[in-house]
């Protein structure tokens, strides 16, 4: 459970911004979306390797 302490006299928009940042940092929404359907470990690993290859390709292009 995420807790955001609001100081007295603090603007509610500021507190909401703190809450949104905390949610983004702990990747709460992303985990909820991932848990909506089951992904086999082999498929997840294949996607992870594919993403790593793509990122490495981008890094190699910028170094040239």
N, C-alpha and C positions, 0 to 999 in steps of 0.2 A: 504494500500500500504506500502510495506517495503522499508525503506530508509537506505542505508549503506553509511556513510560518509567516504570518502577515503582521508586520509591526503596526503599532497604533499610528494612525494618520497616514498610512501608506495607501496609495491609489490602488483600486481593485484591478485596473488594467495591468499594473506592474506585477501584482500577485498572479494574475492569469498568465502573464508572460513567463514568470518563473516556473509555473506549473507545466506549461507547454514545453519549456526547455528540459525539464526533468523527464517528462514522458519521452521526448525525443532521445535523450541520452541513454535511457535504460531500454530503448527499442521495444516498448510495450506494445504499441500498435502493430509493429512488424511481426512480433511473435504471435499475436492473435491471428493475423492473416495467414501466417505459415501453418498454424495449427488447425485451420479450417479443412485441410485435406492432408492425407498421408502421402509422404514422398519416400520412396525406397532409398536406402542408404547409397546404393550404387548410382542411382540417378542424381542424388544430391552431390555425390563425389564427382561425377562426370561434369555437372554444371560448375562446380567449384574449380576444377582443372581448366575447363573452357574459359572461365572468367579470368583465371590467372594467366593463361596464354594470351588473351586479348590485352590485358594490362601490360604484360611484358612486351608485347608487340608495339604498343603505344610508346612505352619508355624507350625501346630500341630506335624507333623512328625519330624521336626528339633528340637523341644523342648524336645522330648522324649529321 
